[in-house]
Amino acid sequence: MFENRVDIISVDFTDKCNLCCRHCFNYSGTRKVDSSLLSDSEILSFMDDICELDISSCCVCGGEPMLRKDLIYSAVNIVKNNSSSTMNMVSNGLLIGKKEAKSLKDSKIDNVQISLDGFEEAHNWLRMNNNAFQYAVDAIDNLICAGCEVGVACTPNKKNLADIPQLIEFLHDKGIRDFRMQPIMRMGRAKDIQDFYPTNQDYVHLVELLEKYRRIYKNMIVEWGDPTEHLGALSKGKWLKSISINSYGDIMISPYIPISFGNIRKHSLQEYLDEGLADVVKNDVLKNIFSLATDALTLDVSSKINLPELYGGNIYSIDLFESDINYKLTELAERLN
């Protein structure tokens, strides 16, 4: 058995969003949200579990998590006061005024990542909101003023490629010390903007550009990050000790593959680990599925294996306690063939 632990957890606090971004891989803002979202008490109870697990990092995600801002303050506070885990959050910034920034700081959050995809024209186009850029910049300023650590994430596309050098300089001058670019996840609504995908040559140029700014700004982390890198490791049967919990409590070892292995409403995450959650990556059927989606170009595997589109239907459930696992895996194998 692999080492029976998890080290990094991301938790979707909500599916709801106050934007409807063109590149959203999980349809936030337009997807019908089920009434069975994890309740405040269920999420806070899971935060207690996180304290017991002694993980290194937990990320609050969404949707737009600040739609449940009071819950975030309480959740972060629980983890920070009862464990050594870091607590981070990703946000579009629309709901982070001065008061909210102070509350996040008071909760002891370690880092808030704001999405900023170029300057006004490019960012507002991608986010489909004429005020999105100003809100994001205001959120950055409010967070910095409150004393929070702030990172910025940017998704390259044909609309913003020319902005990138000036954007990095703009953020450096504001005091941002962590700038991350990552590719468009070609799922969800992002499938509708193929004309705006960067070319391979564009990506080569971006890598060179980021390397240039790493040399110029030695006090700033300037990096290229590909959230799909874990899929290559999973396809080789490597347990990465990372877990995603969606807003309905489903336990997933990749947020991009529509397969869950339990639900925190039924058993604790530690119980699933004790039941062999870490061992599922050794299964040849699952390794084959992970191998179908090893980069941003091939990410949407639903049509290849006849599964519901991720976030567009029901997740395929293999509950380690309740399912006939052999039957489920055999059925998946048949879908692959």
Secondary structure, 3 states (H helix, E strand, C coil): CCCCCCCEEEEECCCCCCCCCCCCCCCCCCCCCCCCCCCHHHHHHHHHHHHHHCCCEEEEECCCHHHHHHHHHHHHHHHHHHCCCEEEEEECCCCCCHHHHHHHHHCCCCEEEEECCCCHHHHHHHHCCCCHHHHHHHHHHHHHHHCCCEEEEECCCCCCHHHHHHHHHHHHHHCCCEEEECCCCCCHHHHHHHHHCCCHHHHHHHHHHHHHHHHHCCCCEEEECCCCHHHHHHHCCCCCCEEEECCCCEEECCCCCCEECCECCCCCHHHHHHCCHHHHHHCHHHHHHHHCCCCHHHCCCCCCCCCCCCCCCCCEECCCCCCCHHHHHHHHHHHHC
